Amino acid sequence: MEQKRGIFARFLDVIERVGNKLPDPFVLFVGLAFFMILLSWVFSLADASVQHPGTGEELAIRNLMSGEGLQFILTSMLENFTGFAPLGLVLAMMLGIGLAEKVGLLDYAIRKTILKSPPFLLTYTVVFVGIMGNLASDAAVVLIPPLGALVFYKVGRHPLAGLAAGFAGAGAGFTANLFIAGTDALLAGITTEAVAVIDDSIVVTPIDNWYFNIVSVFVLTVVGGLLTSKFIEPRLGKYKGDAVEEESTEELPRAKMGFFAALIAGLLYWALIFTVIMLPDSPLRGEGGTIIPSPFIDGIVPLILIFFVIIGLAFGIVTGTVRSGKDVADHMTEAIKELAGYIVLVFAIAQFIAYFNWSNLGTWIAVNGAEFLQSVNFTGIPLIIGYIIFTGAMNFLITSGSAKWAIEAPIFVPMFMQLGYDPAFTQVAYRVADSSFNIVTPLFPYLVIILAFMKRYDKNASLGTYISLMLPYSIAFIVAWIILIMVFYYAGLPYGPGVYTFLEDRAQ
């Protein structure tokens, strides 16, 4: 047993060294953009070409080092950046969600849900709130695990079990949610950019994985809760530490009243929206009175943005965190400031994807890759599981979900489309793999913070303690998610409104 732990520890050391040698994501994508320029030149020298699967047109690989390529690089640079689909989606979503977070609404809801949970539901509540916490983005990883540890400690249970349950939900389950979150907008935008290689008429929206995400919340809550109660906590044993925790009693004035005001305002808002939808000749319905597709679906991001602004304002006005229009602008500004690194990264990602598409390398790889997979009969669920394992392994080298998807989407989305799979289905496979293995990679940016929380209760806690505590969650979550994907796959269930496994079933 000692030998196995030694081998695993050495393996993690290798992963950590290799990962640490990778450049910053911005530098990585600048390098990939230059690599695309070089690759296009090599392929053009070989007179490589591919037949477009949609139009049947013969497409030659275009050389980015040619005069035409240089013109494209210079004249499209700003448009590549400003026209990059995820940028506007993410910024818009964060205006609303960021306001709700900065006025204190999300923090209040998370704290009260965990701290007031009935004892028999405590474990499941911690996991559930962790999963739902991704509405608050990375703040959930910092807020929820210590709250879980605190509550477990208060009721005489092992605090590390509570910390692990909260971290598993917030870290490994972050891609699931009952609501549409910023992650949905970010990934959908990148996917839409990748889809254009094959068919620029298809748009992947932030709600295309919504049904799958909703089911995932409850599946992961049960799996995480059972794992914590039946395996993690018994393994840890009875807590014998001497940690002293004091629950913070500081709370915004009239926070409870503000929360109910936000709840009522949110319910009234959606009641109004659905009343308008039900009206005869509703402007939110599509041709023939359809809901899918419709202006309602096309406008879902602005509608969600307005929802978060309304509930944020209701809470902020009642609690006093919003006293004027300037306060609203200041809170939104603070939220956008936190996306500065993402905006810088997007500039490089946008160039890389634009070069990939313009050169026709994306189409060439998609068509030839799909033909190879078909020739070796590697399709269906085995292909999807193989892709999930591949992406999970990539997590040990690149921890940024958006950066990893920006690399994978231009390759795998068109390739899987050639095999008949809907791009939103490919996105589901990516999300579950990326999410599950976040918590076990030594490169996870919040690992040090979680270790610090662990040391409050166990002064001898180390990386080995951390990995042994969190690895069971990664394995359990990915197995549960693969089974769930198989259920959706074989039962023909929709992953979102009008979105199924196969492209031919997509509602147009």
N, C-alpha and C positions, 0 to 999 in steps of 0.2 A: 504493500500500500504506500509506504514511504517512497519507494522507487517511482511509482506512478505520479505521485505529487511532484517529485523532482523533475520528471520528464515534462510534465505539463507546465511547471514553473519555467523551465528552460525554453519551452515553446513560446510562452507568453513574453519572455525576455526578447526572443528573436523578433516576434511580431512588433513589440514596442520599439526595438532599434530600427527596424525597417520602416515602420510608420513615421518615426521621428525624422527620418531622412527625407521623407516626402516634403516638397515645398508647400508653402501656404496655398490654399485653394486658388487665390487670384493668380499667383505666379504659375500654378499648375495649368490653369486654363489659357494663360498667355502662351505657355509652352506648347500646349495642345494645338492652339491656333497656328503657331509656326510649323508644327508637325504636319498639320493639314495642308499647309502651303507646299511643303516639301513632298508630301505623299501625292498630291495632285500632279506635281511635276513628274514624278516617277511613273505614275499610271498613264499620264498623257504620252510619255515617251514610248510606252508599250502599246499605244493606240487602243487602250482599253475602252470598251463601251458596254452599254446595257440597254435592253429594251424596256421602256417604261411599262409597268404592268397595267396601268390604266388606259393610256392613249395608244400604246403599241409603238410609240416613236422611239427610234434608235438614238440613245443619248451617249455622246462621247464624254469621257472624263475631261473636264475643263481645267486648264492649267492656271493656278492662281499666281504663278510666277511670270505669266505672259503679260503683254500690254493690256489685254482685256481684263485679266485678273487683277492687275494693279489698279485699273480704273474702278473695278468693283470694290476693292478693299477701301479705297479712299472715299468714293462717293456714297457708299452704303454704311459707313461706320456709325454715324449718328443715328441713322434710321434703324440699324440693327439694334441699337441700344434703346432708343425711345419706343420702338415698335415691338419690343420683346414682350410677348403676351403676359408672362407671369408678373412683370414689374407693376403694371397698373392694378392688376388684381390684388396683389399682396399689399400694396400701399393703401388701396381703398379699404380692404378688410381691416388693416391695422388702425385706420382712423377711427373706426367704430369700436373694435375690440380693445384697442389701446385706451380709448376714453373710458370704457367700462372698467378696465384694470386700474388706470391712474386715479380714478375717483374713489377706489376702494371696494367696488362692488364684487369683483371676482374673488378678492382676498377674503371678504366677509362671508361669501357663500361657501367657499372651500372650508374655512375654519369652522363655521357653525355646523356644516354637514358632518364633519369628522368628530368634533368635540361633543356633539349632542346625539351621536349615534347610539342606539340601544346595544347593550353588551352582546346579544346573540347575533347581531348583524355587523358588529364592529369590524371584523376582518374584511368582510365583503365591501363594507362602506369605504374603507381605506383604499382598497384596490380600485373600486368604482370611481371615487373622487380623483385618484391618481390618473386614471384614464381620461376622465372628463377635464382634468386640469390643463390639457394641452390648449384649451381656449386662452389660457394665460401664457402660452408659449413656454419659453425656458424657465419662467418664474415658477412653474409647477414643480420642476425638479428640485428647486431650492426650498420651496414652501412645504410641500406635502410629506416627503419622507420624515423630516423631524417632527411634524405634527403626529404622524402615525406612531413614531417611537414614543412621543410624549403620552399619548392616550393609552398605549399598551402598558407603559410604565405605571400610569395612574391606576389602572385596574389590576395590577399585579401580574401582568403577563410580560414576556421577554421583550424589551424595547427594540432589540435588533430585528425581531420578527415583524413588528409594526413598521420599522424603517424599511425593511426589505419589501413588504407588501406595498407600501406607498411608492417606493422607487420603481418597483416592477410595473405598477400601473402607469406612472408618469413617464418612465423611460422606455420600457419595452412595449407598452400599449398606447404610445402617444398618437399613433396614426388613426386610432378609432375614436369615435365621438358620436353623440346623439345629435349634435349640431354641426353646421358647416363651419370649419375653422380655417385659419390662415394656411395650414398645410394643404388643404384641399385646393385652394386657389393657386398656391405655388406650384404644386405638382401638375395640376390640370393645364396650366399655362405652358409648362415645359413639354408636356405630352402633345399638346396641340401644335407646337412648333415642330415636333418630330413627325407628326402625322402628315404634315404638308409635303413631305418627301414623296408620299404615295398619292394622297388625295387631299387637296387643300380645302375641300368643301366640308370636311368633317371637323367639328369643334368638340373637344373634350371639356366639359364644364365642371365646376367645383362640386356639383351634386351627382356626378356620374358613378361615384363609389358609395353614395350615401346609405343605401339599403344594407350593403355589406358591412359598412362601418357601424351601423346601428346594431345589427346582430352581433358583431364582434365585441361590442361593449359588454353585452350580457354574457357571452361565452367566456371572455377573458376574465370577467369579474368572478364567475363561478370557478374557473380553473385556478386563478390566482388565489382566491379565498380558500379553496380546498387544499391547494399545495401548501399554503402558509400554515393552516391548522393541522393538517395530517402529516406533514413532512418537515417543514422548516422549523416550526416551533418545538416539536418533540426532539428534533436533532439538537437544537440549542439548549434544551433542558430548562430547568428553573433558573431564573435570573438571580445571581448572587452578588451583583455589583453594588456599589455604594453611590451611584450617581444621584444627584439631587437636582430635580427639575422643578422650576416654578412656572406655572402657567401664566402667560401674560393676560392681564385683565384689561389692558388698554384697548379701547374701542372708540370708534368715531361716534360723536353725539348723534342720537336718533338713528343709528345704523339699522336697527330692526325696522323702524318705520320706513326708512329709505328703501330697505329691501322689499318690503311689501308694496311700496309705491312703484318700484321698478317692475315687480311681478305683474301688478295690475296694468301698468302702462304697456308692457310687452304683450299681455293677453289681448288687450284692446286693439293694439296695432295689428296683430295677426288676424283677429276677428274681422277687422275692417278689410284687410287684404282678401281674405277668403269670401267675404260678402261681395266684394267687387268681382271676384272670379265667378261667383254664382249668378251674377246678373246676366240677363239675356243680352247677347251681342257684347259681352264684356271685352274691353280693350286689352285685357290680360290673357285672353284665349287666342289660340291660333285659328287658322282657317277651318271652317266646319265645327268650331267650338271645341277644338282639341286642347288638352292641357300639355301633352307632349307631342310635338314641339309647340311652343307658344311664347309670347312675349314675357309671360310670367317666368318660364324657365330661363329664357335668355337674360332676363333682368334680375336673376336671383341674387347676384353679388350686391348690387345696389340696395335691394330689399333687405338683405342681411345687414349691410352697413347701416342703414337707417334704423333697423331694430336695435342694434347695439348702441347707437347714438341716443335713441329714445330712453332705453333702460338706464344708460349711463347718466343721462341728464336727470332722470327722475331720482335716482339715488343721490347724485351729487347735489342737487338743489335742496333735497330734504336734509342731508347731512351737513351741508355747508361747504362741501369741497368744490362746488360750482356756485359762484356768486355773481358772475357776469360772463358776457360772451368772451372776454379775454381769458378767463379761466378755462373755458372749453378749448380755445385755440392753444393755450399753453399745454394742456394735458395731451392734446393730439400731437403737438410738436414734440413733446417728450417721447411719445410712442414711436413717432417716425425717426427720431434720433437713434433709437435702438436698432433701426434697420440700416444704418449707414454702411456697416460692413457688407450687408447683403446687396445694397445698391452698387457698391464698388465691384463686388463679385459678379453681378449681373452684366456689367459692361464687358468683362472678359468672356463670360459664358455666351453672351449674345453673338460675339464675333466668331467664336469657335463653331457654334451651330450654323451660323450663316455661311461660313466657309465650307462646312461639311455639306450643306444642301446645295450651294451654288456649283460646287465642283462636280456634283452628281455622284460623289463617293458614297453618300448615304444610300442612294438607290441601288448602286452596284453591290454594296455589301448586303443590303436587304434581299435583293433578288437571288444572288448567288448563295447567300447563307440559307435562305429558305429552301432553295433547290437541294442543297447538300443535306439539310435535315430531313427532307422528304425522301431523298435517295437512301438514307440509312434508316428510314422509318422511325426517326426519333421525334415524335409529335405527341400531342395529347397531354395527359397528366404527367407522364414521365418527363416530358420536356419542361413543363411548368415547375415541377419539383426540382429538376436540375438547375433551372434558372434561379429559383429561390435559394438553393444552396450556394450557388455562385455569388449572388448578391450578398448573402449573409457573410460569406468569406471576405468580400470586398470591404465590409464594415470594419475589419481589422486593419485596414490601410487608410480608408477615407471615411471619416465619421460624419461629415456634413451630408445630410440627406439630399439637399437640393443640388449640391455639387456632384454627388454620385449619380443622381438621376439625370443631370445634364450631360454626363458622360455616356450613360447607358441608353437613355431614351432614343437618341438619333440612330442607334444601332439596332436595338431590340424591338422597339415599337414598329418600325417599318417591316422588319424581318418577320415578326409575328403576324402582322397584317397580311403579309404574303401567304401565310399559312392559314389565314381565315379568321384570326383572333381579333376581337375588338380591342382598340388601344387602351380603353378604360380597364379591360380585363388584365392586360399586361401591367398596367399601373397598379392594380390590386396586388399582383404577385410581387412587384417591387416593394410595395409599402409594407407588406407583412414581413418580408425578409429584412428590410432595413430597420424596421421598428424592433423586431424581436431581439436582435443581437447588439443593439445599442449599448445595453447595460453591462456587457461582458468584455468589450474591447478596452484594452489598457489606454487607448487614445481618447476615450470619451472625456470631453472637456470638464465634466462635472464629477469625475471620479474622485478627484482630490477633495472636493467639498463633501461628498458622501462619506469618504474615509474619515474626514474630520468629525462628521456627525456620529459615526460608529465609535470613534475614540472617546466620545462623551460617556459611553456606557461600557466600553471595553478598551482599556488603555493599550492592550496588546494587539488590537486589530491591525491587520496588514492587508496588502494586496491579495494574499492567499485567502484571507478571511472574506474579503469582499467577493472574490470570484466564486468561492465555494458557496457563498450565500445567494448569489444572483444567477449563477449558471443554471440551476434547476428551473428558474422562471423562464429563461430564454428557451430552453428545450421544450418545456411544457407549452409555452405560448406558440412556438413555431409549429409544433405537432398539432395543437388545437386549430391553428389557422389553416394548415394544409388540409386537415379533415374538413374544415368549413368550406374551403375553396372547392374540394371534391364534391361536397353536397350541392353547392351552387352550380357546379359544372354539370353534374349528372342529372340534377333535377331541373335544369334549365331555368333557374331563378334569376331575376334581374339584379344587377349590382347597384343600379341606380335607375332613375326614371328612364325607361326605354332603352336600357343598356344591358346586353346579355353577353355571354361568353364569345359568341361568334359575330363577326362583323355584319353578316347578312341579316341578322335579326335586329340590328340597330334601328330605332325609330328615326326616320329622317324628317 
